[in-house]
Amino acid sequence: MSVANDAAQAPEFDAYAARYDEALAAGLSVTGEDKDYYARGRMHWLARRLRASGIAPPATVLDFGCGLGASTPLFLDILDAKQVVGVDVSEGLLDRARAAFAGEPRARFRSIDGYEAPATADLAFVNGVFHHIPPDDRAGALSYVRRTLKPGGLFAFWENNPWNPGTRWIMSRVSFDANAITITPPEARRLLRAAGFEIVETDFLFIFPRALRLLRPLERPLARLPLGGQYMVLCRAQR
């Protein structure tokens, strides 16, 4: 998606704007959990990693590919962010996000093509977006994120783990993932380094479905093994 080419993805997601949650639920239902479980899990995991590193709550968060803005209250409540800027290619999704958070002065939602704010974000966050970006455009998208971050700012890059067969099955059930091109963890790290990021760590999360939830305490010690349904590459914008 070199950010200039974002419009190529916009019609696909505009078509799903009214039924995005329904399409996502069709895939996640096999795990016994809904999207909120995974959204909160990602945010609590990131918050723990930031606290463990002694990193202060971010003043400004860039939510790249924000969709409906579902992560916005989690940035504010769990990460204690002061401001969230959500950007997306889909005006249909952005319109719904603006309506949902019309009374929240700490949140703004902008089109990627219309938002350039160099070196303003302390933290950038993306979840499950880059497998929708054509491989040739991924470097441009990462360059956009890199420009928006302050020097030394952090980037939490979440993606679906194609090494997990359950993940591949779930994605096959989600209609808007029909054209997805997944990214392996080594490929993600290579792309991030090439874009000027220093890798801090890679964690894997969401190993056990609800039916095996009694085993979930094992997920934290297993986080460095490539087992989970998703992975997070935490990285830092090089100064």
N, C-alpha and C positions, 0 to 999 in steps of 0.2 A: 504494500500500500504506500509506496513513497507517498508522503502525505498528500501530494498533489493528485494522486490517483485514488484517493479514498472514495470518490464518487462511484467507482466501479462496484464497491461493496454495498453502497447505500440502498439501491433498489431491493437487493435480497433481504436486508433486514427491515426495510420499510414494510415489506410484505408481511413480516411476522410481528410487526409492532403491536397489533391488537391481540395476538395469541402467543406471544413469546413465552410467557410462563407456562401455558398449556403444553407447548411443544417441548419445553425443557422437562416438565414433570413426566412426560411420556417416557423419557429415558431414565430419570432418577428413580422412578417408582420401583424398579427392580431391586434397588438397594434397601428399600423400606424407609428411606429418609426423603425429606424435601429439600428444596434449594436453600432454605434458611439454615438448615443444619450445616450444610457445607459452607455457606457464606460466613456464618459465625465461627465455624472451625478454622477457616483460613485466617480470619481476623484475630482470633485469640492466639493462634500459632505465631503470627507475625508480631503481635504485641509482646509475647514472651521472648521472642528473639531480640526485639529492640531493647526490652528491659535488661536482658542478660548481657547485652553489650553496653549498657549504661547510656543509651541514646534517649534524649529527651523527646517528649511527644512532638510530632511534627506540627508546625504552624500552618503550613499549606500542603495539601495533598492533591496530586494530579491523578484522577481516576481515568485511565486511558481505556476507551471502549466501555464507557459507563453503562450503556444500555438504558434500563429503566431507572437507574440510580439506586438500586437495591442496597448497595454497599454504603451509601451515604450515611445513614444513622450509625452504622458500625464504625466508620472512621471517626465520627464525632464522639460516640459513647465509649468505644473500646480503646481506640488509639488516642482519644482526647485531642483530636485535631481541632484547630481553630477555624479552618476554612477548607472546603472541598470544591475543587473545580473538576466537573465531569465533562469529558469530551467524547464525541462519538461521530460516526459517519452518517447515522440514520436520523433524519429529522423527525420521523415518526416516533422513534424511541425517545428522542430528546424532548419532544412535546409532552409525552406522557410523564417524563421525569420532572419537567418544569411544573406541570400541574400538580403532581404528587407532593412536591416540596415548595410550593408557592409561598408558604408561611415560614420557611427556614432561611433566614438571612445569611447563614454561613455556607450555603450551597449555591453554586452556579452551574449551569449546564450550557455548553457551547459546542458548535460544530467544529470539528478538527480543522477544517479549511479556514475557519474564521477566527481561530484563537492562536495567537503567537505571544507568548509571555516568557522570554528568555530568562533563565536563572532565577525563577521565582518560587519553585516548589522545593520543599524539604524532602518529600517522599513521593515517588510515583508508584502506582499500583496497576497491575493488569491481570486479569483472570480469563483464561480461555478465549483470548482474542486472536493470538498470533496464528493459530491453525486455520483461521479464516483469511489470513493475509497471504496473497500469492508469494511464493518464496523469493522472487526477484524484488519484491517491494518491502520485504521485512527490514532490510538495512535502513531504508528511508524512514520507516515507522520508528525504529529504535533511535535514529538520529533526532527525530522530533522530541522523543521523550528525554533524550540526553540534553538537548538544548533548553528544555523547560526546567530541568533540575538545576539547583544551585551547585556550585563546585563541591564535591564531597557528599552530595545528596544521595539518598538510597532509592533503589528500585526493587520492588518485590514483584518478580516475574513468575506468575502462576500459569501452569499449563497442564493439560491432560497428559497422563503418562501412557504412551503407546505400548510400552513394555508390559502393561497390565492388561490381561485379556478381558477382564471385566469392564475396563474403560472402553476398549474397542467395541464391546457389545452394547454398552450404554449409548455410545455415540452413534451406533448404527440405528438406534431407535429414535434419535432426535432429528427431526426433519431438517432443521437449519444447519445440521452438521453434514448434510449429504455431500457437500463439496469440500469438506475440511481436508487439509493436508497436515497431518500431525508432525510434531517436533520432538525428537528424542532429547533427553537431558544433555548429552554431549553437544548436540547441535545447538541447543539453546545457549550453552555456555560459550561456544565458539562465536555465535552471532553477537552476543553481548560484549565479549572481549573486543571483537572487531569494531564495535560501535563506541568504544571508549569507556567501558565499564570494567571495574575490578571485581572479580567474584569473591564474595564473602563466604557463602556456604550454599549447599543444595540439600533440601529436605524433601522427603516423600511422606505424604499424608493420605489418610482414608484407605486403610487396608481392609477393615472389617465392615461388612454390612450390618444392618440393624439386627438381623437374626443372630449374629455373633458378637453383639455389643459387649458382652462380658469380657471379651478379649481386648477391648479397646485400650485399656491401660498399657498394653504392650506396644502401642503405636509410637510412643515417645522414644523408648530405647531402640526401636527399629527404624527410626526416621532417616538414617543415613543409607539404608538399604533400598534399592529401587523397586519396592513392592507396592507402594501406595497408588491409588487411582489418580492422584495429582502430585505434582512436584512444584516446589518453590525454589527458584534461584534468587537469592538475595545478593544484590551487587551494589557497588558504589560508583558514582560518576567520578572519573578521575579528574583531579584538579589540573 
